[in-house]
Amino acid sequence: MSRAATVYDVAARAGVSIATVSRALRLPDAVRPETRRRVADAARALHYVPSGNARDLARQRTGMLGVWFIEDRAEAVVDDDAAESLQWSLYWDQVIRGIERESWRRGFAALIASTRSARAGELTNEIAGRVDALAILAHDIPTDELAVISERIPVVLVAARHSISGVDSVRVANSQGIKLLVEHLIDVHGYRRPVFIGGVPHSSDAVERFQAFRRSWTEAGYAVPDTPFLSGDFTASTGVVAAEQLLTSGPLPDVVMCANDQTALGVLRRFRRHGVRVPEDVAVTGFDGLELGAGTNPPLTTVRQPMLQIGAIAVKLLVERLAAPERPSVATMLPVDVVIRESCGCPAQPLLIKGMELSARSTTSRSTNR
């Protein structure tokens, strides 16, 4: 890698003072739009990433791995059926826990930060300059900024569909999990009128799960809609709103498949309030495998993904790239299991349908920017 550009280089290229560069990058509203654009263009052209402090630059390592959680959801619609605790992503909580544990095991500290998607591009550089490597946890990502950052420090994407040269990724076999679940719902229970409650529309997880839903039911000979019944934000509030709409839109489907567990929990709670019996009147399923699902009434049938392992593998990929910066990108796909419980109509004793272990293999490829 070439010498890292400094704030002086950026200032010279943009024709401004270093103080203006600092304000433009840290407090963009404090400078004129034209000046901000010149500084941003200069920083991008020079592959400049702000550093945490001079001491860290001198030794080139901070001993810290960054965890950048970019939150992208609507304001929570909280009521007594959609508790505040279910408006935060419990899935990401588990992934971050896996990152923390593996970072500690490998001798690193984890610096965890979060922001709304609207400020992601502005702040990603800020955290990147303070860590040795960066894990991005997001449904959507600032692609241009990450392409530049990845030339300075290792970056790994968790649950994102973008492909960036030199950037590793770790995801789960969404399609496999939905296919296994649909086969169970058809072969064991004979359901034929499903609906799907989706997640964030631009989330690769939400897209893949709905596409697998459509493909699996269609291949089995059943007609399903071209779009989810409702697309939300992966929170219990989405499930609450969806359940209300289902109750007023005509006959209930025989099974409601949700893009994640928290959405399913919102559906279950609102159905219970209105006296709808699950699974007698309608079955409900989720995706994630949160521990909360085992304690619902009835216990939730779900696709279980290895959330802690996702975090651990993200750290493994970062540490490996620190040791070998020029190696090709690695895209890791982890298998999932289907946990069968009472919400789909099965007996109280839970069953497990395991995904194919072949999906656990990492595939290595050279990605291209897009």
Backbone torsions as a table, in degrees:
resi	resn	phi	psi	omega
1	MET	NA	144.5	-179.0
2	SER	-76.5	171.1	179.2
3	ARG	-58.3	136.5	-179.8
4	ALA	-68.0	132.8	175.8
5	ALA	-65.1	148.0	-179.6
6	THR	-110.3	172.0	177.3
7	VAL	-63.0	-28.8	178.3
8	TYR	-67.9	-38.1	177.6
9	ASP	-62.8	-44.2	-179.2
10	VAL	-64.5	-43.1	-179.6
11	ALA	-61.7	-43.1	-179.6
12	ALA	-64.4	-42.7	-177.8
13	ARG	-68.5	-36.3	-177.7
14	ALA	-85.7	-13.2	-179.8
15	GLY	73.6	35.3	179.8
16	VAL	-134.0	176.2	177.8
17	SER	-81.1	163.2	177.8
18	ILE	-66.7	-29.8	177.2
19	ALA	-64.1	-38.4	178.5
20	THR	-67.5	-39.1	176.4
21	VAL	-59.2	-46.0	-179.3
22	SER	-60.8	-45.2	179.4
23	ARG	-65.2	-40.3	-177.7
24	ALA	-64.1	-34.3	-177.9
25	LEU	-86.5	-33.0	-175.5
26	ARG	-99.2	-32.9	-179.0
27	LEU	-133.0	70.4	-171.5
28	PRO	-59.1	-29.0	179.8
29	ASP	-71.6	-10.6	-176.9
30	ALA	-86.5	-5.8	179.0
31	VAL	-124.2	162.5	-179.2
32	ARG	-67.9	148.7	-178.6
33	PRO	-54.3	-41.1	-179.2
34	GLU	-64.9	-42.1	177.7
35	THR	-64.9	-43.1	178.7
36	ARG	-59.2	-40.6	-179.5
37	ARG	-66.5	-42.6	179.8
38	ARG	-62.6	-42.5	178.6
39	VAL	-64.7	-44.2	-180.0
40	ALA	-62.5	-41.7	179.1
41	ASP	-64.2	-41.2	-180.0
42	ALA	-66.2	-43.7	179.9
43	ALA	-62.4	-40.2	-179.8
44	ARG	-67.6	-43.0	-178.5
45	ALA	-63.9	-34.1	-178.5
46	LEU	-92.1	-0.4	-177.6
47	HIS	57.8	43.1	-176.1
48	TYR	-84.4	130.5	173.3
49	VAL	-123.8	122.1	-179.8
50	PRO	-58.4	138.7	-179.0
51	SER	-93.9	155.4	179.2
52	GLY	-68.4	-50.9	175.6
53	ASN	-164.8	168.1	-174.1
54	ALA	-63.8	-34.5	-178.9
55	ARG	-62.1	-43.0	179.3
56	ASP	-65.2	-37.5	178.5
57	LEU	-63.7	-39.0	-175.7
58	ALA	-63.4	-40.0	-178.9
59	ARG	-98.2	-2.8	172.9
60	GLN	65.5	4.9	177.1
61	ARG	-141.1	142.1	178.5
62	THR	-107.3	-16.9	-174.6
63	GLY	74.6	17.0	-178.0
64	MET	-126.6	140.8	171.5
65	LEU	-108.2	131.7	-179.4
66	GLY	-87.2	140.4	174.2
67	VAL	-121.2	110.3	-173.7
68	TRP	-110.6	102.0	-179.2
69	PHE	-95.2	114.3	-178.6
70	ILE	-102.4	105.8	-175.2
71	GLU	-82.8	134.7	-178.9
72	ASP	-140.8	91.9	178.4
73	ARG	-156.0	163.3	177.0
74	ALA	-73.4	165.2	173.9
75	GLU	-61.1	136.7	-175.4
76	ALA	-63.3	138.9	172.3
77	VAL	-101.0	91.4	-169.9
78	VAL	-97.8	129.5	171.9
79	ASP	-141.8	-170.4	-175.2
80	ASP	-71.6	-8.6	177.0
81	ASP	-101.7	-12.4	179.2
82	ALA	-126.9	83.1	-172.5
83	ALA	-61.4	151.8	-178.9
84	GLU	-54.6	-36.7	-178.0
85	SER	-63.4	-22.2	-179.0
86	LEU	-92.7	6.0	176.8
87	GLN	-93.3	-10.9	174.0
88	TRP	-98.8	143.9	-176.8
89	SER	-70.7	107.0	176.9
90	LEU	-71.7	-24.3	173.7
91	TYR	-61.5	-50.7	-180.0
92	TRP	-63.6	-32.9	175.8
93	ASP	-55.1	-44.9	-178.5
94	GLN	-69.3	-40.8	178.1
95	VAL	-61.6	-44.7	179.9
96	ILE	-63.9	-37.6	176.6
97	ARG	-61.3	-41.3	177.0
98	GLY	-63.2	-38.0	177.2
99	ILE	-64.8	-44.6	-179.3
100	GLU	-61.1	-46.8	-178.1
101	ARG	-62.0	-46.1	-177.2
102	GLU	-70.7	-35.6	177.2
103	SER	-60.7	-47.0	179.3
104	TRP	-61.0	-43.0	-179.1
105	ARG	-61.7	-31.9	-177.4
106	ARG	-96.4	7.7	174.1
107	GLY	87.9	18.3	179.1
108	PHE	-114.4	154.1	167.3
109	ALA	-96.2	152.1	179.2
110	ALA	-107.5	122.1	175.1
111	LEU	-97.4	112.0	-173.6
112	ILE	-106.0	129.2	178.8
113	ALA	-140.5	156.8	179.2
114	SER	-145.3	157.8	177.3
115	THR	-158.6	165.4	170.4
116	ARG	-75.8	155.3	-174.8
117	SER	-60.7	-28.4	-177.4
118	ALA	-61.6	-26.7	-178.3
119	ARG	-108.1	9.2	-173.0
120	ALA	-60.7	-48.1	-177.9
121	GLY	-63.4	-37.3	-178.4
122	GLU	-66.5	-38.1	-170.8
123	LEU	-100.8	-14.2	-178.1
124	THR	-60.0	-41.9	177.4
125	ASN	-60.5	-35.8	-177.4
126	GLU	-60.8	-49.4	-178.9
127	ILE	-74.2	-32.2	-179.2
128	ALA	-62.3	-30.6	-179.7
129	GLY	-77.6	-2.1	-176.0
130	ARG	-114.2	0.7	-174.1
131	VAL	-133.7	165.8	178.2
132	ASP	-83.5	-27.3	-178.5
133	ALA	-156.9	163.1	-170.2
134	LEU	-139.1	126.5	171.9
135	ALA	-100.9	127.7	-179.6
136	ILE	-104.7	119.4	177.9
137	LEU	-109.6	105.9	-173.4
138	ALA	-163.9	152.7	171.4
139	HIS	-80.1	-29.5	177.1
140	ASP	-139.7	151.6	-172.4
141	ILE	-134.3	154.4	174.5
142	PRO	-77.5	86.0	-169.3
143	THR	-58.0	-46.7	-176.3
144	ASP	-61.8	-43.7	-180.0
145	GLU	-64.3	-41.7	-177.8
146	LEU	-68.2	-33.7	178.0
147	ALA	-60.0	-37.7	177.9
148	VAL	-74.2	-46.6	-177.7
149	ILE	-60.9	-38.6	-176.5
150	SER	-66.2	-14.1	175.0
151	GLU	-81.8	-12.2	179.7
152	ARG	-106.7	-39.9	-179.5
153	ILE	-137.5	156.3	177.0
154	PRO	-64.6	141.9	177.9
155	VAL	-132.1	138.9	173.4
156	VAL	-127.2	137.8	178.2
157	LEU	-101.0	133.4	177.7
158	VAL	-112.7	119.1	176.6
159	ALA	61.8	36.3	176.0
160	ALA	-122.5	145.9	-174.1
161	ARG	-93.6	-4.8	-176.8
162	HIS	-70.6	153.2	178.5
163	SER	-121.9	119.8	-178.1
164	ILE	-129.3	133.6	-178.0
165	SER	-58.0	130.7	177.7
166	GLY	79.4	6.0	-178.6
167	VAL	-110.7	124.8	178.6
168	ASP	-81.6	165.6	179.4
169	SER	-149.7	156.7	175.5
170	VAL	-140.8	130.4	-177.7
171	ARG	-144.5	179.1	177.5
172	VAL	-119.3	164.0	-177.4
173	ALA	-80.8	75.1	-179.1
174	ASN	-55.5	-47.8	-175.6
175	SER	-63.3	-41.2	179.3
176	GLN	-60.5	-44.1	-178.5
177	GLY	-64.0	-45.8	179.3
178	ILE	-64.0	-40.7	-179.8
179	LYS	-61.1	-46.0	179.2
180	LEU	-62.3	-39.6	-179.4
181	LEU	-68.0	-44.6	179.4
182	VAL	-61.6	-42.0	178.6
183	GLU	-58.8	-40.1	177.9
184	HIS	-65.6	-45.1	-177.8
185	LEU	-62.3	-35.1	179.9
186	ILE	-81.6	-51.4	-172.3
187	ASP	-70.8	-37.3	-175.6
188	VAL	-91.1	-40.1	-172.2
189	HIS	-107.8	-16.7	178.9
190	GLY	72.2	23.7	178.3
191	TYR	-67.7	148.0	-178.2
192	ARG	-145.5	0.3	179.9
193	ARG	-126.8	74.4	-176.0
194	PRO	-90.6	157.6	164.5
195	VAL	-131.8	158.6	-179.0
196	PHE	-123.8	128.1	174.8
197	ILE	-100.0	114.5	-170.9
198	GLY	-89.7	179.4	178.5
199	GLY	-110.7	-154.9	179.2
200	VAL	-56.3	124.2	-171.2
201	PRO	-56.4	-34.4	-178.7
202	HIS	-94.4	8.0	175.8
203	SER	-75.2	130.3	178.0
204	SER	-63.2	-35.2	176.9
205	ASP	-61.6	-48.4	-178.9
206	ALA	-62.6	-43.1	-179.5
207	VAL	-63.8	-48.1	-177.8
208	GLU	-63.9	-39.9	-178.4
209	ARG	-67.2	-40.3	178.1
210	PHE	-69.9	-41.0	178.4
211	GLN	-60.1	-40.7	178.3
212	ALA	-67.4	-37.3	175.0
213	PHE	-57.2	-51.7	-178.7
214	ARG	-62.8	-46.1	-176.7
215	ARG	-63.7	-43.8	-175.8
216	SER	-66.9	-44.3	179.6
217	TRP	-70.2	-38.6	179.9
218	THR	-65.0	-44.1	179.6
219	GLU	-64.2	-25.3	177.2
220	ALA	-83.4	-2.8	175.6
221	GLY	97.1	15.9	-178.1
222	TYR	-113.0	141.6	178.0
223	ALA	-83.7	131.8	178.0
224	VAL	-133.7	157.2	-178.8
225	PRO	-64.2	159.2	179.1
226	ASP	-79.8	-14.7	-179.1
227	THR	-133.3	158.1	175.0
228	PRO	-60.0	152.8	175.2
229	PHE	-57.4	-38.6	177.2
230	LEU	-155.0	136.4	173.0
231	SER	-107.2	131.4	-176.0
232	GLY	-129.7	-137.4	-173.6
233	ASP	-131.6	24.5	177.0
234	PHE	68.4	18.4	179.1
235	THR	-112.4	169.1	178.6
236	ALA	-61.7	-29.2	179.2
237	SER	-60.0	-38.0	176.5
238	THR	-59.6	-42.8	179.0
239	GLY	-64.1	-38.9	178.2
240	VAL	-61.9	-49.4	-179.5
241	VAL	-63.0	-42.8	-179.6
242	ALA	-62.4	-43.2	179.9
243	ALA	-62.7	-41.8	177.9
244	GLU	-60.6	-43.0	-179.8
245	GLN	-68.1	-37.6	177.7
246	LEU	-62.8	-37.3	-177.7
247	LEU	-70.6	-19.3	-177.5
248	THR	-113.5	2.9	-174.3
249	SER	-104.0	9.1	179.8
250	GLY	122.8	-162.9	-179.4
251	PRO	-58.2	141.3	178.5
252	LEU	-68.3	147.6	170.5
253	PRO	-67.6	171.7	175.8
254	ASP	-91.0	-13.7	175.1
255	VAL	-150.8	135.6	175.7
256	VAL	-110.8	113.9	177.2
257	MET	-99.8	128.1	-175.2
258	CYS	-109.9	148.4	-176.9
259	ALA	-67.6	-21.8	175.9
260	ASN	-155.9	171.8	-175.7
261	ASP	-67.2	-40.4	-177.0
262	GLN	-63.2	-38.3	174.0
263	THR	-61.2	-44.3	179.8
264	ALA	-62.2	-37.1	179.1
265	LEU	-64.9	-37.4	175.7
266	GLY	-64.5	-39.7	177.0
267	VAL	-62.5	-47.7	-178.4
268	LEU	-59.7	-44.9	-177.4
269	ARG	-65.1	-42.4	-178.4
270	ARG	-72.5	-37.0	174.6
271	PHE	-59.6	-44.0	-179.0
272	ARG	-61.8	-39.0	179.0
273	ARG	-60.7	-35.4	-177.4
274	HIS	-93.6	7.6	176.9
275	GLY	78.6	14.9	176.3
276	VAL	-80.8	125.4	-176.5
277	ARG	-88.3	131.8	175.0
278	VAL	-117.3	122.7	10.8
279	PRO	-99.7	5.7	-173.5
280	GLU	-59.7	-43.2	-179.5
281	ASP	-91.2	-36.7	-179.9
282	VAL	-158.8	137.8	176.9
283	ALA	-87.8	154.3	180.0
284	VAL	-136.7	136.6	176.8
285	THR	-133.0	160.3	-179.9
286	GLY	-127.6	-162.4	178.1
287	PHE	-158.7	123.3	174.1
288	ASP	148.6	-50.6	-176.1
289	GLY	89.5	33.0	176.9
290	LEU	-64.8	146.2	178.5
291	GLU	-60.9	-29.3	178.6
292	LEU	-56.6	-32.8	-176.4
293	GLY	-63.1	-28.9	-179.8
294	ALA	-73.5	-18.5	-176.5
295	GLY	-106.2	6.6	178.2
296	THR	-77.6	169.9	178.6
297	ASN	-121.0	101.6	0.9
298	PRO	-81.7	165.7	175.3
299	PRO	-56.9	142.9	-169.4
300	LEU	-88.1	126.9	168.0
301	THR	-74.7	133.3	-172.1
302	THR	-154.6	163.5	168.4
303	VAL	-93.4	122.8	-175.5
304	ARG	-99.1	123.0	175.5
305	GLN	-107.0	152.4	-175.1
306	PRO	-82.1	79.1	-170.6
307	MET	-62.9	-45.2	178.2
308	LEU	-63.4	-38.3	-179.9
309	GLN	-67.2	-34.9	176.4
310	ILE	-57.0	-47.8	179.3
311	GLY	-63.6	-41.9	-179.0
312	ALA	-64.3	-41.0	-179.7
313	ILE	-69.5	-34.4	175.8
314	ALA	-58.0	-43.8	178.2
315	VAL	-66.0	-42.9	179.1
316	LYS	-56.5	-44.3	-179.3
317	LEU	-65.7	-38.5	178.8
318	LEU	-65.3	-45.6	-178.6
319	VAL	-65.6	-39.4	178.2
320	GLU	-64.2	-37.7	179.3
321	ARG	-73.7	-30.6	173.0
322	LEU	-58.6	-36.9	-179.5
323	ALA	-79.6	-28.2	-177.5
324	ALA	-138.6	77.5	-173.2
325	PRO	-60.7	-26.4	-173.8
326	GLU	-93.9	1.2	-177.9
327	ARG	-66.4	155.6	179.2
328	PRO	-63.8	160.2	178.6
329	SER	-64.6	147.3	178.3
330	VAL	-120.7	124.7	175.9
331	ALA	-110.0	113.2	-175.5
332	THR	-103.4	127.3	177.9
333	MET	-114.9	120.9	-177.8
334	LEU	-100.6	144.8	178.8
335	PRO	-76.8	163.5	178.5
336	VAL	-127.5	163.6	176.0
337	ASP	-121.1	156.4	174.1
338	VAL	-106.0	122.4	179.1
339	VAL	-101.1	112.6	-176.4
340	ILE	-92.2	119.0	177.6
341	ARG	-128.7	-162.3	-169.9
342	GLU	-76.0	-22.3	-172.9
343	SER	-66.9	-16.1	177.1
344	CYS	-96.4	-5.1	178.8
345	GLY	109.4	6.7	-180.0
346	CYS	-87.2	163.9	177.7
347	PRO	-60.8	170.1	-174.9
348	ALA	-63.5	-30.8	-179.0
349	GLN	-70.1	116.0	-177.4
350	PRO	-67.8	148.3	176.5
351	LEU	-119.8	162.6	-179.2
352	LEU	-131.4	125.5	173.3
353	ILE	-108.4	113.2	-173.9
354	LYS	-86.9	140.6	174.5
355	GLY	-76.6	167.7	-178.0
356	MET	-71.9	129.8	-178.9
357	GLU	-66.0	-21.4	179.4
358	LEU	-58.8	-27.6	-178.9
359	SER	-69.2	-11.6	-178.8
360	ALA	-80.2	-10.9	-178.5
361	ARG	-72.0	141.8	174.4
362	SER	-81.4	141.3	175.4
363	THR	-111.1	131.4	-176.3
364	THR	-105.4	129.9	179.6
365	SER	-153.2	158.9	173.5
366	ARG	-93.5	114.3	-176.9
367	SER	-84.4	165.4	176.3
368	THR	-122.3	148.5	177.9
369	ASN	-63.8	147.5	173.7
370	ARG	-155.1	NA	NA
